[in-house]
Amino acid sequence: MARLTNKGNWEGVIREFRAFLPEIREDAITTLKEGNTPLIEAVNLRDIFGGIRLLLKYEGLNPTGSFKDRGMTMAVSKAREEGSKAIICASTGNTSAAASAYAAKAGMKAFVLVPEGQIALGKLSQAMMHGALVLQVKGNFDEALRIVKEITSNYPITLVNSINPFRIEGQKTAAFEVCEHLGHAPTFHFLPVGNAGNITAYWKGYREYEEKGMIASLPKMMGFQAEGSAPIVIGHPIENPQTLATAIKIGNPASWQGALDAVKESGGAIEAVTDDEIIEAYKLLAAREGVFCEPASATSLAGAIKAKKEGVLNDGDTIVCTLTGHGLKDPDRAIASSQKPVKIAADTKKILKAMGF
Ligand code: F0G
């Protein structure tokens, strides 16, 4: 049957990028049609960026509202192919939401370990609704990750954190999409860094596209951590990471070396931004570009603004900021960061007055 447009019936990242991914048996493929997210031109931030072309890779529009779906379709499909009946992960929220949804689709059991009281409401509600066993650990993400590693080395449960190589394979498809949409690689690619799987995956994707002759140049990879949670920047693990960007509140990233390699090989950098800078970027995106992302996601734009101020970027550069998760994931932070609604009587005159007429 003819398609309405060539991407009119997007098949999900495994089928769309089959030639670039490890093989998976057709009947094991578990997809919610993730990927094909928009690359949005940020035209209203020219006062900040001048002659630099800024694009937003809006990963919040994936099926569970974050980039994690790209890796989870691979990890869960592979687990299913191998006959696994259950998956487990530690998570600051988004991985748990994706794992729970894809496990539901695959008819598998999901166990998710999240730091108690430290994950955004939307993410918690997703894991609960998809029927995962949600274990709220009295500890932080790093402790939860240590426990799931211990469990999976002793029990037949598949680990779906990004130390599972199939997660990285799936996530690299976002780099392919950026190249397809632009027709070339950007000059710089900005990303938030938490457990550091995503920056590792993007770099792998860009390199593979270059090796296959799909792009002629590679971007400089720019990773940003939150200041109170920046182990890679300071060079050692942090016992008690702090940031209001809970998604990246991680003190000992699993893909530490992958992030360092990406930055070194590409000639990029890994730096920190403050929580204030993250919230500023979060608000700018919502108020000026109409794009609602979660706080951690805005770390990429906060990083780009910092790089611009420091003179790292030049007019004519094309830069991409990945916005990793949807703003609706964290309604509490959104409400705390905006103007309060006006309570008012059901009275036209009073309402017009409040409107400034
Ligand atoms: N942005 C969001 C919204 C995230 O959820 C994460 C990671 C990151 C950025 C950082 O990506 O870990 O690959 O460097 N969230 C993980 C989770 C840790 O459990 O959902 P990373």
Residues whose N, C-alpha, C, O or C-beta is under 5 A from the ligand:
A	BS01	F0G	A90 S91 T92 G93 N94 T95 S96 P192 V193 G194 N195 A196 G197 N198 I199 A247 A296 S297 T324 G325
